[in-house]
């Protein structure tokens, strides 16, 4: 799989490290992203973990909800990028 969304993946890692997840989960997710990139299993795990976060602000006044929305956007862009290469072949 070509690594097209490197900037999105680095942004995702940055957000994951910033949010109050368990250290073990953070390490596992970051290792997966760095070694093989984002995948559907990881996307589902991230969305489930983000849904359990409390609605509050961190030390810098940034809302966890805002980071959750950003994670959702990154996952949507990744899914779109995964489906675009085969789109033209299906319409022929």
N, CA, C and O atoms as a MOPAC input file, in Angstrom:
PM7 MOZYME 1SCF
protein

 N      0.83400 1    -1.17400 1     0.00000 1
 C      0.00000 1     0.00000 1     0.00000 1
 C      0.87900 1     1.23800 1     0.00000 1
 O      1.76600 1     1.36200 1     0.84500 1
 N      0.65400 1     2.14700 1    -0.92200 1
 C      1.46600 1     3.36600 1    -0.94500 1
 C      1.15800 1     4.24600 1     0.25700 1
 O      0.01600 1     4.32800 1     0.70900 1
 N      2.16500 1     4.88500 1     0.75100 1
 C      2.01600 1     5.74100 1     1.91800 1
 C      1.77200 1     7.16700 1     1.44900 1
 O      2.71000 1     7.95900 1     1.35200 1
 N      0.52200 1     7.50000 1     1.15800 1
 C      0.17500 1     8.78600 1     0.58500 1
 C     -0.12200 1     9.84000 1     1.64100 1
 O      0.17800 1    11.01600 1     1.43700 1
 N     -0.70100 1     9.44400 1     2.75600 1
 C     -1.15700 1    10.39800 1     3.75400 1
 C     -0.18400 1    10.50300 1     4.92000 1
 O     -0.58000 1    10.39800 1     6.08100 1
 N      1.05900 1    10.70600 1     4.61200 1
 C      2.08000 1    10.77300 1     5.65700 1
 C      1.80600 1    11.93500 1     6.59400 1
 O      1.96900 1    11.79300 1     7.80600 1
 N      1.39400 1    13.07700 1     6.06800 1
 C      1.12700 1    14.21900 1     6.93200 1
 C     -0.07900 1    13.94600 1     7.83200 1
 O     -0.07400 1    14.33800 1     8.99900 1
 N     -1.11500 1    13.27700 1     7.30400 1
 C     -2.26100 1    12.91700 1     8.12900 1
 C     -1.85800 1    11.93000 1     9.21800 1
 O     -2.32400 1    12.02800 1    10.35400 1
 N     -0.99700 1    10.98700 1     8.87400 1
 C     -0.56800 1    10.00500 1     9.87000 1
 C      0.26000 1    10.65700 1    10.96800 1
 O      0.11600 1    10.31400 1    12.14100 1
 N      1.12700 1    11.59400 1    10.59600 1
 C      1.91200 1    12.27100 1    11.62300 1
 C      1.01400 1    13.14900 1    12.49100 1
 O      1.23800 1    13.25800 1    13.69600 1
 N      0.01100 1    13.76900 1    11.89800 1
 C     -0.95700 1    14.56100 1    12.66400 1
 C     -1.75400 1    13.66800 1    13.61000 1
 O     -2.02300 1    14.05400 1    14.74700 1
 N     -2.13200 1    12.48100 1    13.14900 1
 C     -2.86400 1    11.53100 1    13.97600 1
 C     -2.02900 1    11.09400 1    15.17700 1
 O     -2.53700 1    11.01700 1    16.29600 1
 N     -0.76000 1    10.81100 1    14.94700 1
 C      0.13800 1    10.43000 1    16.04200 1
 C      0.23500 1    11.56500 1    17.05400 1
 O      0.21000 1    11.32700 1    18.26200 1
 N      0.34300 1    12.77100 1    16.57700 1
 C      0.42900 1    13.94500 1    17.45500 1
 C     -0.81900 1    14.06000 1    18.33600 1
 O     -0.71400 1    14.32100 1    19.53400 1
 N     -1.99000 1    13.86700 1    17.74300 1
 C     -3.24200 1    13.96600 1    18.49400 1
 C     -3.36200 1    12.82300 1    19.49700 1
 O     -3.77300 1    13.03900 1    20.63700 1
 N     -3.00900 1    11.61400 1    19.08200 1
 C     -3.09300 1    10.46000 1    19.97800 1
 C     -2.21500 1    10.67100 1    21.21100 1
 O     -2.62500 1    10.37100 1    22.33200 1
 N     -1.02000 1    11.18300 1    20.99800 1
 C     -0.11000 1    11.40800 1    22.12700 1
 C     -0.62800 1    12.50000 1    23.05500 1
 O     -0.31100 1    12.50100 1    24.24400 1
 N     -1.40600 1    13.41200 1    22.53300 1
 C     -1.90500 1    14.53500 1    23.32000 1
 C     -3.11400 1    14.16000 1    24.18000 1
 O     -3.29700 1    14.72200 1    25.26000 1
 N     -3.92900 1    13.23200 1    23.72100 1
 C     -5.14900 1    12.87600 1    24.43600 1
 C     -4.86200 1    11.92800 1    25.60000 1
 O     -3.86100 1    11.21200 1    25.57900 1
 N     -5.73000 1    11.91600 1    26.61500 1
 C     -5.48100 1    11.10900 1    27.82100 1
 C     -5.87300 1     9.63700 1    27.67000 1
 O     -6.80100 1     9.16300 1    28.32500 1
 N     -5.16400 1     8.93000 1    26.81000 1
 C     -5.35500 1     7.49000 1    26.67300 1
 C     -4.35000 1     6.77000 1    27.56000 1
 O     -3.42700 1     7.38500 1    28.09500 1
 N     -4.53700 1     5.46000 1    27.71200 1
 C     -3.57100 1     4.65500 1    28.45500 1
 C     -2.25100 1     4.62700 1    27.68600 1
 O     -2.24300 1     4.58800 1    26.45500 1
 N     -1.14000 1     4.64600 1    28.41600 1
 C      0.19500 1     4.64700 1    27.79000 1
 C      0.38000 1     3.42500 1    26.89500 1
 O      0.97600 1     3.52000 1    25.82200 1
 N     -0.13300 1     2.27700 1    27.34000 1
 C     -0.00200 1     1.04300 1    26.56300 1
 C     -0.71700 1     1.17500 1    25.22000 1
 O     -0.18400 1     0.77600 1    24.18400 1
 N     -1.92300 1     1.73700 1    25.24400 1
 C     -2.69200 1     1.91700 1    24.00800 1
 C     -2.00400 1     2.89300 1    23.06900 1
 O     -1.91600 1     2.65400 1    21.86500 1
 N     -1.51500 1     4.00200 1    23.63200 1
 C     -0.81900 1     4.99800 1    22.81700 1
 C      0.36800 1     4.37300 1    22.11200 1
 O      0.55600 1     4.56700 1    20.91100 1
 N      1.16900 1     3.62500 1    22.85100 1
 C      2.35700 1     2.99300 1    22.26200 1
 C      1.97400 1     2.02200 1    21.16200 1
 O      2.59900 1     2.00200 1    20.10100 1
 N      0.94900 1     1.21600 1    21.40700 1
 C      0.51200 1     0.23700 1    20.41400 1
 C      0.00200 1     0.92800 1    19.14600 1
 O      0.34800 1     0.51800 1    18.03800 1
 N     -0.80500 1     1.95900 1    19.29800 1
 C     -1.35700 1     2.66400 1    18.13500 1
 C     -0.26900 1     3.37800 1    17.34800 1
 O     -0.24700 1     3.32100 1    16.11800 1
 N      0.62600 1     4.04500 1    18.05100 1
 C      1.69700 1     4.76800 1    17.36800 1
 C      2.61400 1     3.79600 1    16.62600 1
 O      3.02300 1     4.07200 1    15.49800 1
 N      2.93900 1     2.66800 1    17.24700 1
 C      3.76800 1     1.66000 1    16.57900 1
 C      3.09100 1     1.13400 1    15.32100 1
 O      3.74500 1     0.95500 1    14.29300 1
 N      1.80300 1     0.88800 1    15.39300 1
 C      1.07300 1     0.40000 1    14.22300 1
 C      1.09200 1     1.43600 1    13.09700 1
 O      1.32400 1     1.09200 1    11.93900 1
 N      0.84900 1     2.69300 1    13.43400 1
 C      0.83400 1     3.75100 1    12.42200 1
 C      2.21000 1     3.91200 1    11.79900 1
 O      2.32500 1     4.05700 1    10.58200 1
 N      3.25100 1     3.89000 1    12.61300 1
 C      4.60400 1     4.08300 1    12.08800 1
 C      5.08300 1     2.89300 1    11.26900 1
 O      5.81900 1     3.07400 1    10.29900 1
 N      4.68300 1     1.68200 1    11.63800 1
 C      5.16600 1     0.49000 1    10.92800 1
 C      4.35200 1     0.16200 1     9.68100 1
 O      4.92400 1    -0.13200 1     8.63200 1
 N      3.03800 1     0.20700 1     9.78100 1
 C      2.23300 1    -0.21900 1     8.64000 1
 C      1.19600 1     0.79500 1     8.20300 1
 O      0.45200 1     0.54500 1     7.25500 1
 N      1.13100 1     1.92400 1     8.86900 1
 C      0.15000 1     2.93700 1     8.50100 1
 C     -1.19700 1     2.65700 1     9.14100 1
 O     -1.37000 1     1.67800 1     9.86800 1
 N     -2.13000 1     3.52300 1     8.86000 1
 C     -3.47300 1     3.39000 1     9.39800 1
 C     -4.17800 1     2.23200 1     8.71800 1
 O     -4.01100 1     2.01900 1     7.51700 1
 N     -4.96500 1     1.48200 1     9.47600 1
 C     -5.76700 1     0.40900 1     8.90400 1
 C     -7.16500 1     0.46900 1     9.51800 1
 O     -7.39600 1     1.20600 1    10.47600 1
 N     -8.07700 1    -0.29600 1     8.97200 1
 C     -9.48200 1    -0.22800 1     9.40400 1
 C     -9.64800 1    -0.65400 1    10.85800 1
 O    -10.44000 1    -0.05800 1    11.58800 1
 N     -8.92600 1    -1.65600 1    11.27800 1
 C     -9.01100 1    -2.12400 1    12.67000 1
 C     -8.57700 1    -1.01600 1    13.63800 1
 O     -9.22800 1    -0.78400 1    14.65600 1
 N     -7.49500 1    -0.35000 1    13.31700 1
 C     -7.00400 1     0.74400 1    14.15400 1
 C     -7.98000 1     1.92400 1    14.13100 1
 O     -8.20900 1     2.56000 1    15.16000 1
 N     -8.54600 1     2.21300 1    12.97700 1
 C     -9.51000 1     3.30900 1    12.87400 1
 C    -10.71400 1     3.05900 1    13.77500 1
 O    -11.17800 1     3.97200 1    14.45800 1
 N    -11.22300 1     1.82300 1    13.78200 1
 C    -12.35900 1     1.49000 1    14.64100 1
 C    -11.98300 1     1.57500 1    16.11300 1
 O    -12.77200 1     2.05100 1    16.92800 1
 N    -10.78300 1     1.11600 1    16.46000 1
 C    -10.32500 1     1.18000 1    17.85100 1
 C    -10.17500 1     2.62800 1    18.31200 1
 O    -10.54000 1     2.96300 1    19.43800 1
 N     -9.64300 1     3.47800 1    17.45000 1
 C     -9.48100 1     4.88800 1    17.79800 1
 C    -10.82800 1     5.57200 1    17.99700 1
 O    -11.01200 1     6.32300 1    18.95500 1
 N    -11.74900 1     5.31700 1    17.10800 1
 C    -13.06800 1     5.94400 1    17.23400 1
 C    -13.77600 1     5.48100 1    18.50600 1
 O    -14.44000 1     6.27700 1    19.16800 1
 N    -13.63900 1     4.19800 1    18.85100 1
 C    -14.25600 1     3.69300 1    20.07700 1
 C    -13.60100 1     4.31900 1    21.30600 1
 O    -14.29000 1     4.67000 1    22.26400 1
 N    -12.27800 1     4.46100 1    21.28300 1
 C    -11.56600 1     5.04300 1    22.42400 1
 C    -11.88600 1     6.52900 1    22.57100 1
 O    -12.02600 1     7.02800 1    23.68800 1
 N    -11.99800 1     7.22100 1    21.46900 1
 C    -12.30100 1     8.65300 1    21.51600 1
 C    -13.71700 1     8.87000 1    22.04800 1
 O    -13.97200 1     9.85100 1    22.74700 1
 N    -14.62100 1     7.97700 1    21.72600 1
 C    -16.00600 1     8.11200 1    22.18600 1
 C    -16.12000 1     8.00000 1    23.70600 1
 O    -17.07600 1     8.50900 1    24.29000 1
 N    -15.16400 1     7.34300 1    24.34900 1
 C    -15.21400 1     7.17100 1    25.80000 1
 C    -14.53500 1     8.30300 1    26.56200 1
 O    -14.59700 1     8.34400 1    27.79000 1
 N    -13.88700 1     9.22200 1    25.84800 1
 C    -13.21600 1    10.33800 1    26.51700 1
 C    -14.22400 1    11.29300 1    27.13400 1
 O    -15.28800 1    11.52400 1    26.56000 1
 N    -13.90300 1    11.84900 1    28.29300 1
 C    -14.79800 1    12.85100 1    28.88300 1
 C    -14.75100 1    14.14400 1    28.07900 1
 O    -13.73700 1    14.45500 1    27.45400 1
 N    -15.82400 1    14.88000 1    28.09600 1
 C    -15.91100 1    16.15400 1    27.37200 1
 C    -15.33300 1    17.27100 1    28.24200 1
 O    -16.05800 1    17.92800 1    28.98900 1
 N    -14.04000 1    17.47100 1    28.13600 1
 C    -13.39600 1    18.53500 1    28.90500 1
 C    -12.17900 1    19.03700 1    28.16500 1
 O    -11.84100 1    18.54200 1    27.09000 1
 N    -11.52900 1    20.01800 1    28.74400 1
 C    -10.36400 1    20.62200 1    28.11300 1
 C     -9.09100 1    20.10600 1    28.75900 1
 O     -9.09300 1    19.72800 1    29.93000 1
 N     -7.99600 1    20.09000 1    27.99200 1
 C     -6.70600 1    19.68500 1    28.54100 1
 C     -5.99500 1    20.89400 1    29.13600 1
 O     -6.58900 1    21.96400 1    29.26900 1
 N     -4.74200 1    20.72900 1    29.49000 1
 C     -3.97000 1    21.78400 1    30.14800 1
 C     -3.84100 1    23.04500 1    29.30000 1
 O     -3.73400 1    24.14600 1    29.84100 1
 N     -3.84900 1    22.89900 1    28.00100 1
 C     -3.64400 1    24.04100 1    27.11000 1
 C     -4.96300 1    24.66500 1    26.64700 1
 O     -4.96300 1    25.50800 1    25.74900 1
 N     -6.07400 1    24.26500 1    27.24300 1
 C     -7.36500 1    24.83200 1    26.89200 1
 C     -7.96800 1    24.28200 1    25.61800 1
 O     -8.92700 1    24.84600 1    25.09100 1
 N     -7.41900 1    23.18700 1    25.11400 1
 C     -7.90700 1    22.58300 1    23.87900 1
 C     -8.94600 1    21.51600 1    24.24500 1
 O     -8.71100 1    20.70200 1    25.13800 1
 N    -10.04400 1    21.52100 1    23.58600 1
 C    -11.13400 1    20.60400 1    23.88300 1
 C    -10.83400 1    19.21100 1    23.32800 1
 O    -10.33200 1    19.07200 1    22.21300 1
 N    -11.14700 1    18.18500 1    24.11900 1
 C    -10.99800 1    16.81300 1    23.63700 1
 C    -11.96300 1    16.55200 1    22.48800 1
 O    -11.66300 1    15.77500 1    21.58100 1
 N    -13.11200 1    17.19700 1    22.52700 1
 C    -14.08700 1    17.02700 1    21.44600 1
 C    -13.51600 1    17.53100 1    20.12400 1
 O    -13.76300 1    16.94000 1    19.07300 1
 N    -12.76200 1    18.60800 1    20.17600 1
 C    -12.15300 1    19.14000 1    18.95200 1
 C    -11.14600 1    18.13500 1    18.38100 1
 O    -11.08600 1    17.93000 1    17.16900 1
 N    -10.36000 1    17.51500 1    19.25800 1
 C     -9.40700 1    16.49700 1    18.79900 1
 C    -10.13600 1    15.26900 1    18.26400 1
 O     -9.68200 1    14.64400 1    17.30600 1
 N    -11.25900 1    14.92500 1    18.87900 1
 C    -12.05400 1    13.78600 1    18.40700 1
 C    -12.57400 1    14.05000 1    16.99600 1
 O    -12.58500 1    13.15000 1    16.15600 1
 N    -12.99800 1    15.27000 1    16.74200 1
 C    -13.47000 1    15.63800 1    15.40200 1
 C    -12.32000 1    15.55400 1    14.40300 1
 O    -12.50100 1    15.06900 1    13.28600 1
 N    -11.15100 1    16.01800 1    14.79600 1
 C     -9.98500 1    15.95700 1    13.91400 1
 C     -9.61100 1    14.51100 1    13.58200 1
 O     -9.26900 1    14.20400 1    12.44000 1
 N     -9.67500 1    13.62500 1    14.57800 1
 C     -9.39800 1    12.20200 1    14.33100 1
 C    -10.40700 1    11.65000 1    13.32700 1
 O    -10.03800 1    10.91300 1    12.41200 1
 N    -11.67400 1    12.00300 1    13.49700 1
 C    -12.70700 1    11.55800 1    12.55700 1
 C    -12.43700 1    12.02900 1    11.14000 1
 O    -12.61800 1    11.26900 1    10.18900 1
 N    -12.00400 1    13.27700 1    10.98700 1
 C    -11.68300 1    13.81100 1     9.65800 1
 C    -10.51900 1    13.06400 1     9.02000 1
 O    -10.55100 1    12.74900 1     7.83000 1
 N     -9.50200 1    12.78600 1     9.81100 1
 C     -8.33100 1    12.06600 1     9.28800 1
 C     -8.73500 1    10.67200 1     8.83400 1
 O     -8.30100 1    10.21100 1     7.77800 1
 N     -9.56200 1    10.00000 1     9.62300 1
 C    -10.01400 1     8.64700 1     9.26000 1
 C    -10.86000 1     8.70200 1     7.99200 1
 O    -10.71900 1     7.83900 1     7.12500 1
 N    -11.73300 1     9.69600 1     7.86500 1
 C    -12.54100 1     9.82800 1     6.65100 1
 C    -11.67100 1    10.06100 1     5.42200 1
 O    -11.90500 1     9.45100 1     4.37900 1
 N    -10.66900 1    10.93600 1     5.52900 1
 C     -9.75900 1    11.17400 1     4.39600 1
 C     -8.99900 1     9.91200 1     4.03700 1
 O     -8.78900 1     9.62700 1     2.85800 1
 N     -8.58100 1     9.14800 1     5.04500 1
 C     -7.84800 1     7.90800 1     4.79400 1
 C     -8.74500 1     6.91600 1     4.06100 1
 O     -8.31600 1     6.28600 1     3.09400 1
 N     -9.99300 1     6.77500 1     4.52100 1
 C    -10.91800 1     5.84000 1     3.86200 1
 C    -11.19100 1     6.26000 1     2.42000 1
 O    -11.24800 1     5.41300 1     1.52800 1
 N    -11.35800 1     7.53800 1     2.19100 1
 C    -11.57400 1     8.03100 1     0.83100 1
 C    -10.36500 1     7.73500 1    -0.04400 1
 O    -10.51500 1     7.29700 1    -1.18500 1
 N     -9.17200 1     7.97200 1     0.48100 1
 C     -7.94900 1     7.70800 1    -0.28200 1
 C     -7.80200 1     6.22300 1    -0.59200 1
 O     -7.24700 1     5.86100 1    -1.62900 1
 N     -8.28900 1     5.36500 1     0.29100 1
 C     -8.21200 1     3.92600 1     0.05900 1
 C     -9.15200 1     3.49000 1    -1.06000 1
 O     -8.85700 1     2.53500 1    -1.77800 1
 N    -10.27200 1     4.17500 1    -1.21300 1
 C    -11.29000 1     3.76400 1    -2.18500 1
 C    -11.15600 1     4.43900 1    -3.53900 1
 O    -11.69100 1     3.92700 1    -4.52200 1
 N    -10.47700 1     5.54800 1    -3.62900 1
 C    -10.35600 1     6.27600 1    -4.89400 1
 C     -9.60800 1     5.49800 1    -5.97700 1
 O    -10.05800 1     5.51100 1    -7.12300 1
 N     -8.48200 1     4.81500 1    -5.68300 1
 C     -7.76100 1     4.14200 1    -6.77600 1
 C     -8.59800 1     3.13000 1    -7.55100 1
 O     -8.39200 1     2.98600 1    -8.75600 1
 N     -9.51500 1     2.43600 1    -6.92900 1
 C    -10.33000 1     1.44300 1    -7.61700 1
 C    -11.61800 1     2.00500 1    -8.17300 1
 O    -12.35700 1     1.29500 1    -8.85500 1
 N    -11.89900 1     3.24500 1    -7.90100 1
 C    -13.16900 1     3.83300 1    -8.31900 1
 C    -13.29600 1     3.88400 1    -9.83700 1
 O    -14.34000 1     3.51500 1   -10.37400 1
 N    -12.26500 1     4.32900 1   -10.53600 1
 C    -12.33200 1     4.43600 1   -11.99500 1
 C    -12.45600 1     3.07400 1   -12.66300 1
 O    -13.10900 1     2.96000 1   -13.70000 1
 N    -11.85100 1     2.05400 1   -12.10000 1
 C    -11.91600 1     0.72200 1   -12.68900 1
 C    -13.32400 1     0.12600 1   -12.57800 1
 O    -13.72100 1    -0.67300 1   -13.42600 1
 N    -14.07500 1     0.50000 1   -11.55500 1
 C    -15.41900 1    -0.05200 1   -11.38400 1
 C    -16.40800 1     0.54600 1   -12.36200 1
 O    -17.42800 1    -0.07600 1   -12.66100 1
 N    -16.13300 1     1.73400 1   -12.86600 1
 C    -17.08200 1     2.40200 1   -13.75700 1
 C    -16.82700 1     2.10300 1   -15.23000 1
 O    -17.50200 1     2.67800 1   -16.08400 1
 N    -15.92200 1     1.26600 1   -15.54700 1
 C    -15.63400 1     0.98900 1   -16.96100 1
 C    -16.51500 1    -0.06900 1   -17.51300 1
 O    -16.40000 1    -0.41800 1   -18.68800 1

